[in-house]
Amino acid sequence: MTESVGNLNVLIVEDDKGISDFIIPELEHEGFKTRLAETGRQALDMFETQEPDLVLLDVMLPELNGLEVLRRIRTKSNVPVILETARGETIDKITGLNAGADDYIPKPFEIEELLARINALFRRINFLKPADSKLSVRSLALNIDRMSCSVGENEIQLSKTEFLMLKTFIENQNKVLSRSDIIDAIWGKGHYIDENTVDVYVGYLRSKIAEHTKEEFIKTVRGTGYMMV
C-alpha cells in the first residue's frame, strides 16, 4: 500500500469522464476529498471557492487549456499542481514545468504512480520547512516560511521549482552538484526529468539574480554540474 497523505482537498481538472471516473473513487478511497472541474473556466471558478490543497490538471481542456489555467493560478497561489500530459509530448512537460507545475504525470497512468507522485510532492513541500527559516549567501537571502528571495533590499520573484533549486544550492555551498543530484533533490529519485531542464532553471535563476547584482553565485563546473560559491 502506498503511504498516503490523505484528508487533503484535491481539485481534479479533467474533461475525459473515463479518466475522472477512474481517479476520483481511487483518491477518495485513500482519504482525499475531491472536486471535479471539466473545463478551464470552471477550474478557475472552483479554485477560487474551494481553495484546494492540490490541483491535478489536464493540459487539453475546453474553453481554457491547462497551461493557461496554470498560469492564472500561479499569479495568486503556490498551491501544488500536478500536470497530466500525453505520453511522449516533451514540449508540454517542459512548458508546464516552466509555467509553474510542480510535477507532471504522463497519461495513461496507474493510480499507484499518481499516489506516489502526490506523496513525493508533499515530502518536497515539507522539505521546504526546516528549523532554520532563513538561509543566505552574501547578499542573497531566502525566507523559507514566506518562500521569498531577495538580493539586498530587492525581492526576486521565483517559481516554486526555482526556489527549491536555489535552496538546494545554498544548503550545499561550495559543493559541486551534478545535474542528477539536483534532479533527485527537487523532483525525487527515479523521476525521469531531462537533465537539460536543470540547465534551463539555472539560467532562469542567474538571469533573475543578475537583474539586481553583478555578484556571481552559481558557478558552472564544466563536465560535472554546478556549485554555489
Secondary structure, 3 states (H helix, E strand, C coil): CCCCCCCCEEEEECCCHHHHHHHHHHHHHCCCEEEEECCHHHHHHHHHHHCCCEEEEECCCCCCCHHHHHHHHHCCCCCCEEEEEECCCHHHHHHHHHHCCCEEEEECCCHHHHHHHHHHHHHHHHHCCCCCCEEEECCEEEECCCCEEEECCEEECCCHHHHHHHHHHHHCCCCCEEHHHHHHHHHCCCCCCCHHHHHHHHHHHHHHHHCCCCCCCEEEECCCEEEEC
